[in-house]
Amino acid sequence: MTRVGIVGASGYTGEELARIIVRHPEVELTVATSRQFAGRKLGEVFPNLRDLVDITLENAGPDEIIDRADLIFTAVPHQTAMDIVPKFLDAGRKVVDLSADFRISDAAVYEKWYQAHSAPDYLSRAVYGLPELYREKIKKTSLVANPGCYPTSIILGAAPLLKAGLIDAATIVADSKSGASGAGRGALVGSLFCEVSDGFRAYKVGEHRHTPEIEQELSLLSDRQVIISFTPHLLPIARGILSTVYASLREGVDAAQVASVYEEFYRDERFVRLWPAGTYPATQYVRGSNFCDIGFKVDPRTGRIVILSAIDNLIKGAAGQAIQNMNLVCGFDEDEGLGTVPLFP
């Protein structure tokens, strides 16, 4: 049995990790940390876990965790992760980091969008944790940089067409909508019920921190520097992301060719579901699951393609993908623990 720890277990992502781990046959949750709720049972902080998880939250430092876990999930804010992840790695532990601290390979780019990086020497050791693109590398690493939620939906939607050269990478526009849980569990005015309910708004227009992560991966897929327009929006729902990605098609490309490329690219992918022509994904059809649902529409009038990609931001966009990466790193079946059927309605 592999021992796992969660650093930062009192946020939504930490809770979802615990919820999945409790039914995972190959792992045992042996340590979970929280400064705010130290000394309280995880099942008290999250009543949905009552009588399912018998673990007390601790305000434990890296040295106290190392001897009690073989793999550690770091579900902590940016900058916090870069201070503790190297200690775990140097002690021979494996890490799946859910912050942005190791997702961007160029430290200068990271520092432009976030803050100074205190562990740049570890960036080259990290593998970007999108299994559909980097499965074999993930299997061999000890540090997985778990992708962001918006990037997951956008990259998976655009990847097959960029790889096949069917779209003009310079024309990509991504318009994404997320549920309020994407802002985390902290008490923020913008996430309060009265601020979110019965409304719909854009935020961080042209400056969201997921932009360089998206551009990094799209550039690697297209073998050229890609700059996109990305606008996130806040939906009055708890969870889910729907991304709409627009791009100009290369001359002569039709819907049949696009469909063929998607089917070939994702033929053996357990967690990517392609929607039939004329139908489109929605957040309610992936809720609670590790699926990414993708549909598209070729618009011959404009020469553009419209790609629709839906995920649960807390599962495929965070905790579920982290478990998927853990399974690969530890040699388990990739879908172990991730068999939850989407919750509908």
N, C-alpha and C positions, 0 to 999 in steps of 0.2 A: 504494500500500500504506500503510495507516494504522499508524503506530508506536504501540505500547502498552507501558506499564510497569506493574509490579506492585510496590507498596510493601507489604512484609510477605509475601514469597513462600514462606516456610518453614513456614507453617501449613497445615492441611488445605485451607482455602479457597484459599490461594495456589497450592497444588499443583494443585487442580482447575481453577483459572483457566488455569494453564499447560498442563494436559492438553488443555483444550478449544481454547485458542488455537493450539496446535501444528498442529491440523488445520483451522483457520479460513482460508479462502482470501483474505480481505480484509485481514488484519492480520498484523503481525510483532511478536513480543516482543523489545523492544530493551533493556530494563533491568529487573532484578528485584533487590529489596533484601532484606537480612537482616542484622541485627547479629550474631546468634549464629553464622551460617554464612558470613560474609563471606569471600571468597576461594575458596570451594568451588563446584564445578559443581552446578547444580540437579539434574542427573541422578544425582549422587552422593548428595545429600541424600534424593532420592526415586528409588530405583532403577527404579521403573516408567517413569520418563521417560528412562532411559539410552538414548543414541544417538538420541533424539527431540528433545531440547531442548539446543542447544549454547550455553548462557549461564552466565556465572559470577555468583554472588550478590555483591552489593556492599553496603557500609554507606554508602550515598549519601544525601545530604540533598536537600531539594527543589530547590535551585539547580542541583545536578548532574543532576537528572532532567529538568527543564523543557525543555532543548534537545534531549532525546533521545526524547521521547514526545509524541504528539499527544493521547492519552487515557490517563489514569492510573487504575488500580484501587487504592484504598487499603484494604487488608485488614489493618488494624491495630486495636489495642484502642481502646475508647472513650476519649475525651479526647486521645489522640494524634492522631486524625484532625482534630479542630478546630484543631489547631496548624499543620497542613501544608496542608490543603485550600485555605484562602484564598490561599496563595501560588501554588498551581497555577492557580486561577481568575483571579487578578489578572494572571497571565502569559498569559492567553488559552487555557489548556488546558481540556479537558473531563475531568470526574471522575465516576467511579462509586464511591461510598463505601459500603463494606460494614460500617462500624461503625454505632452508633446515634446518632452525634453530630448528624446532620441529618434524622433521621426524624420527630422530634417538633417540630411547628411552634411550640409555645409554650415559650419558654425557661424559664419558671417551672416548668412541668410537668417538663421535662427535668431541671432541677436538683433537683427533689424526689426523683426516682428514681435519678439518676446523680450528677453533681457540677456545680460551677460551669461555665457555658458561656463560653468565651473568644471565641467568634465568633458572637454572636447576630444580628448584622446580616446574616449569610449564610443564616439559616434561611429567609427569604422567597424566596431564589433556588433553594432545593432543591425538587425534585419527588419525591414518594414513588414509588418505582420498582416499582409493581405494574402491569405493562402491561395486564392485563385490565381495569383501572379507569382508568388515566391515560395511555394510549398516546399520545394527541395532545400532551399536555403534555410527556411525556418526549422526544418528537421535537424539541422546541424549546428544551430546557434545556441548560445546560452542567454542571449538578450534579444527579446522581441519587442519592437516598438509598435504597440497596438495602434492601428489607424484611428483617426478621428471619425466621427459619425458622418458629417457632411462629405468628407473625402471618400469614405467607403461607398456611399451611394453614387457619387458622381464618377469616380474612377471605374467602378464596375460597369456603370452604364456606358461609358465612352470607350473603354479599353479595347474591345474587339474591333471597332471601326478604326481606331487610331493605329492599332497594330497592323491591320490590313491596308492601311492607307486610303480608306474610302471617304474620309472627311478631311477638310482643310483645317488643320489644327489652329490656325490663326483666327478662326471665326467662332470659336467655342464661347458660348454664354451659358452659365449655370445659374438657375433660379431655384432655390431650395426653401422648403417650409418644414419647420420642426415643431414638435410638441414642447411644452414648457419644461419638461423634465431635463431637457438639454442644458438648461441653465444651472443644474445642480440642486442640492437640497438646502443650500443656505438661504437665509431670509433676505431676499432682494426685492425691492419695491416693484421692479419691472416684472417679477414673476408672481406677484400676489394675484389671487383670484379676480379681484375687481379690476386689476390692470390688464388681465389677459382675456377674461371671459367676454364674449360678444364683441370681439375685436380681431383685427388682423393687421400686422404691421411689419415693415422691413426694419432691420437694425444692422449696425456696423456695415453700412453700404460702402463697398469698395475698400474695406479695411479689415475684414474678418481674418483672424489669425490662421484659419485653415487654408487660406489662399496659397501660401507658398508650398504647403504640403501637397495640395492638389496639383499645382503647377510642376512640382518636382516629379511626380509619378506620371503625369501626362507627357512630360518632356521625355522621360525614359521610354515610354511606349512609342512615341512618334519619332524618336531619335533626332530631335531638334528642340530648341527652347520654345516653350509654350507659355503664353500669357493669356489669361482668361478674364472675363468679367464674371464676378461671383457675387450674388446678392442673397443673403439668408433672410427668412421671414419667420415670425413667431405665430404659430397657430394656437387657437384656444382649445387645445387638447392636451392630455397628459403626456402621450408618447407617440413616436412615429416620425418619420421623415419621408417626404415626397420631393424628389429632385427632378426638375425638368431641364434637360440639357439640349441646347440648340447648336447646330453646326451646318455649314454648307457642304453638300456632297460633291465629290469629284464628278466631273462631267461623265455622263453615261451610266452612273450607278443607279440601279433601280431597287425596289423593295424586295424583290426575290433574292437579289445578291446580298443585300443587307441581312435578311433573315438567315441565309445560308451561313454567313460569317458568324452570326451570333450562335447558331446551333452548333457549329463546329467548335467554337471557342469554349462554350460552356457545356459541351456534350456530357462530360463525366463529373460535373460539379454538383455535389449534393445540395448545396445551399443557394444555388441560383436557379430561379424558375423563370422561364421565358413565357410571356403571354402571347396567345394567338393573335394574328392580324385582326385589327379592328377592336381589340379589347385592351384595357390599360390597368396597371396595378394601382392599388390604393393602400393607405396605411392600415386600414382595418383588416386587411387580408394577411398581414405579416405580424400583427400585434402579439407580442410575447414569444416570438420565434426567432430563429437565426437565419431566416430566409432573406434574400434580396430578390425582389420581383422586378422584372424588366420588360417593358413594352416599347414600341416605337411607332412612329408614323412618318412616312416619306411624303413631303409636300412638293409635288412636281411644279406647282405654280411659282414657288419661291426658290426651288432647288435646294431646300434645306431638309434636314431630318430633325424630328422632335423625339427625344428619348425620355421615357418616364421610368424612374427607378425608386422603389419604395423599400424601406427597411424600418425595423424597430430600432430607434436610436440607442436604447439601453441594451439591446441584445446584439444583433449583427453590427450595430454601431459602437459597441463597447464590450459588455461582459461576455456575451455569447461568442464573439470573435476572439476574445481573450482565452476562453476555454478551448475553442477550436485550435488556437495557437499552442496552448498548453498540451493538448492531445498530440500535436505534431512533435513538439519538443521532447515529450516523454515517451513517444513511441506507441501511444494508445490509438485505437480506431478514431479517425478524425471527427466522427459525428457522436462520439461517446458523450452522454449527458445532454445532448442537444436535440433530442427527439420531440420536444414540445410542439404539438400541433398549434398553429396560430389560433388565438382566442377570438371567436366571432359569435355573436355581435359584441 
